[in-house]
Amino acid sequence: MADTKEQFEKVMGICRDLFVKKLHDYGASWRIMRPASITDQIFIKAKRIRTLEITKESKVGEGIYPEFIGIVNYGVIGLIQLERGFSDTVDITAEEALSLYDRHISATKELMLAKNADYGEAWRDMRISSYTDLILTKIQRTKQIENLGGATLVSEGIDANYKDMINYSLFALIKLEYGEDC
């Protein structure tokens, strides 16, 4: 599992680096977004990945790699928004936003390590397209939970779905980064 942890941290670093750069350019402007809007933003990215996987053609010249990064970063933003609520203004500094990012991505990594131990690294034998389908499924579940106002009978909450979407995206990024797609 040492390779997985190292690879996971490398691709997480790539996602974090982009998050930092966007924080510089835009600040924490995403604080204005309600969680449902974040879910829709993740949907847009996952839908584009699926379209690119099916058509094998990009009209704008970008592949699936940056879209998986976007899902990771919007997933973390979603976790932050669930914790703090949305705001009508940008109410946190870039430093506070990065601290929240680091805390949530660390918790998500710990979840991945625990699940990875239980599942015996099954993700390594999966196709990237399966991660896409699982992310789209998690998005539909999240939308349903949002429509229910969070009142589920037996299901995990929105935060668990965001964490799973983040982890599936990081698995895809590892496979893309290390050329391990099967």
Protein Blocks (a to p, Z undefined) as FASTA:
>chain_A
ZZmmmmmmmmmmmmmmmmmmmmmmnopmllmpcfklmmmmmmmmmmmmmmmmmnopafkl
pafklmmmmmmmmmmmmmmmmmnopafbdfbdfklmmmmmmmmmmmmmmmmmmmmmmnoo
mmmmpcfklmmmmmmmmmmmmmmmmmnnopafkbccfklmmmmmmmmmmmmmmmmmnopa
ZZ
